[in-house]
Amino acid sequence: MKQRQRGMTFLGLVTILLILGAGLYAAIRLVPVYLEYTKVARSLEQVRDEHSTIDTNPTLIRNSLERRWDVEDIKGIGWKEIEIKKTQDGYTVRAAYNVERPFVANVYLVTKFDRTVTIQQ
């Protein structure tokens, strides 16, 4: 009577390890990018909370953003690149940016972020 083989071949094991390794490497490359995005989002919300109780203008908003960018050490987007628009309700502050991180050789991981807060007046 023939016995059926059980288990995994070496080639199957190597393939699974390569896939898991690539996923883990991508996660290691992207975690700092997402942590910086949380700093950007937190800074925008703090500026919103700070300026919702006072009479504000774009210059004051940019000054607050500059202070927070310096404290948080944000490098992915500059505080000058933040878009501030006057609306009927107050001001809309938007941070929209892309971050590229090298993955392997000429393959890059691209992440797109877009965060908007409204400062009520």
N, C-alpha and C positions, 0 to 999 in steps of 0.2 A: 504494500500500500504506500502510495506517495504521500510525503508530508508536505503541507503547504508552508511556504516561507512566511515568517512573521517579522515585523520590525521595519526599519527604515534603512535604505542604502546610504552609503557615505555621501554620494552625490546629492541625495535628497536632503540630508542633514546640512551640507554646505550651502545649498540653495536657501533653505529656511534661515540659516544663520546670516547669510548675506542680506536677505530682505529685512530681517530684524535689526541688523547692524546699520543698514542705510536709514531705516526709520529712526533709530536711536541717535545717529549722527545728525540727522535733520532736526530732531527735537533739541539737541544740544546747541545747534547753531541758531535756532529760532527763539529759545527761551529768553535770552537777553533782549531781543527785539520786542517781545511782548511785555516784558517787565518795564522797558522804557516807555512803551505805549501807555501802560497804567500810570506812570508818572506824569505823562502829558495830560491824560484824562483827569487825573486828580488835580493837577495844577489849574486846568481850565475850570473845574468845578469850584476850586477855592477862590479863583478870581471872580467867578459868578457870584458866590456867596458874599464876598467882600464888597463888590460894587453894586449889589442889588439894593443896599440900604443907603447909598450915597448918590449924589448927583455926579455922574461920571462923564468922561469923554474918551475917545480912542487913545489919547496920549497917556492918560492915567491907567488905562487898561494895559497898554504896552509896557509901562513902567512896572506894573505888578507882575506881568508875565516875565519880564526880564529878571526880576528878583527871584522868582520861583525857578526859572530855568537855571540860574546860577546855583541855587541851593540844591536842586535835584540833579544837576550835572547832566542835562538832556542834550544829546548830540545829534539825534536822528532828524530833528527839525529845529530850525532857529526860531527864536521868538519873533524875529522880524518877518518871518514867513507866514505868521498867523493872520488870517483874513478877518477883519473887523468891519461889519456893515451896520449902518444905522437902519433900524426898522421902526414901525409904528409903536411897537411895545418897548423898545429900548435899543439894545445892540445884540447882534449875533456874532459870536466868536467861533471861528471854524479852523480846525487843524486837519488838513488833508495832505497826506504825504505817502510816499513809497519808500521802502527800505529794501535794498538788495544785499544779500550776503552770499559769498561764494560757497558752493557746495562741493563739487568735485570738478577739477580741471576748469573748463569753460562753462559749466552748468551753475546757474545761480538760483537761489531761492528768493522770490520777490513777494513781499507782503505789502498790502495797501491798507492804510488806516484813514479813517474819516470820523472826526469827532466834532460835534457842534453843541454849543451851549448858548442859551439866550439870557442876557442880563436884562431883567425887567426894570423899567423906570417908573 
